[in-house]
Amino acid sequence: GNSVTQMEGPVTLSEEAFLTINCTYTATGYPSLFWYVQYPGEGLQLLLKATKADDKGSNKGFEATYRKETTSFHLEKGSVQVSDSAVYFCALSVNTNAGKSTFGDGTTLTVKP
Amino acid sequence: DTEVTQTPKHLVMGMTNKKSLKCEQHMGHRAMYWYKQKAKKPPELMFVYSYEKLSINESVPSRFSPECPNSSLLNLHLHALQPEDSALYLCASSQELAGPISTDTQYFGPGTRLTVL
C-alpha cells in the first residue's frame, strides 16, 4: 500500500533559522507529491507540489525536490518567519488509487521571534 | 481563483438535530471531496464525487449523507450525530480524479468546525 512518513514534531525554531521537514514515502506506481500547510483554525492550503522525479516544487520561499532514488520529498526554507508557524502535511496521490490521497501525520512548526 | 468556500464556519448541534454543511467551488473542477479532521491529525477521507456521481464512500456511517446537486456544489447532510463526530469537516476539489495523464491536485476550503452536544 501507500504510506507517507514525516519527521516527528513539534519543531521549534528561531526566526531566520533554516527549516527542514523530512518526508519519505512508499507507493505503488508513480505518485505525485504535495506539501500542504494548515494555519491555526483554518483549512489546508496547497503549498507546493511535484509530479515526477527530480521536479522541484517551490512557493513562498519553501521548496521540495522529488527524489525517486531516496523516495523522499523534504520541505526546506532558508529563513523562517513567525508567520510560518503552522502544521505541515506531506501527501501523495497515485493515479491507480484515484481520489484517495495519503497524508503524513503532520509536523507542527513553531517559530519564535 | 483557487477558492473553495464552506458554510457555516461553525456549527453546534444536538444529537437529534438535522443540519447540512455546504461547499462551493467555481473553478470548473469535476471532483469534490469531504474529509473529517480531528485535532492534531491528518484529514480522513469520507466521500468523493466525480462528475456529480458518488465515486468513493469510505464506509462512512449513514448518519452522514452527501449530495452533489451540480458540479459546483457539494452538501453533507447530518442527522442523529454522536459527540465523537465533533471535528473539522473539510471540503476539497480537484480538476478531475487522478488519471493516466492527470494529477488530482486538491484545493481545500476553510472547513466547518462541528460540535455535537
Boltz contact constraints between the chains, C-beta under 6 A:
constraints:
  - contact:
      token1: [A, 32]
      token2: [B, 103]
      max_distance: 6.0
  - contact:
      token1: [A, 42]
      token2: [B, 110]
      max_distance: 6.0
  - contact:
      token1: [A, 43]
      token2: [B, 90]
      max_distance: 6.0
  - contact:
      token1: [A, 43]
      token2: [B, 108]
      max_distance: 6.0
  - contact:
      token1: [A, 43]
      token2: [B, 109]
      max_distance: 6.0
  - contact:
      token1: [A, 43]
      token2: [B, 110]
      max_distance: 6.0
  - contact:
      token1: [A, 43]
      token2: [B, 111]
      max_distance: 6.0
  - contact:
      token1: [A, 44]
      token2: [B, 108]
      max_distance: 6.0
  - contact:
      token1: [A, 49]
      token2: [B, 105]
      max_distance: 6.0
  - contact:
      token1: [A, 51]
      token2: [B, 103]
      max_distance: 6.0
  - contact:
      token1: [A, 89]
      token2: [B, 42]
      max_distance: 6.0
  - contact:
      token1: [A, 93]
      token2: [B, 98]
      max_distance: 6.0
  - contact:
      token1: [A, 93]
      token2: [B, 104]
      max_distance: 6.0
  - contact:
      token1: [A, 95]
      token2: [B, 98]
      max_distance: 6.0
  - contact:
      token1: [A, 95]
      token2: [B, 99]
      max_distance: 6.0
  - contact:
      token1: [A, 98]
      token2: [B, 97]
      max_distance: 6.0
  - contact:
      token1: [A, 98]
      token2: [B, 98]
      max_distance: 6.0
  - contact:
      token1: [A, 99]
      token2: [B, 48]
      max_distance: 6.0
  - contact:
      token1: [A, 99]
      token2: [B, 55]
      max_distance: 6.0
  - contact:
      token1: [A, 99]
      token2: [B, 56]
      max_distance: 6.0
  - contact:
      token1: [A, 99]
      token2: [B, 97]
      max_distance: 6.0
  - contact:
      token1: [A, 103]
      token2: [B, 42]
      max_distance: 6.0
  - contact:
      token1: [A, 105]
      token2: [B, 42]
      max_distance: 6.0
  - contact:
      token1: [A, 106]
      token2: [B, 42]
      max_distance: 6.0
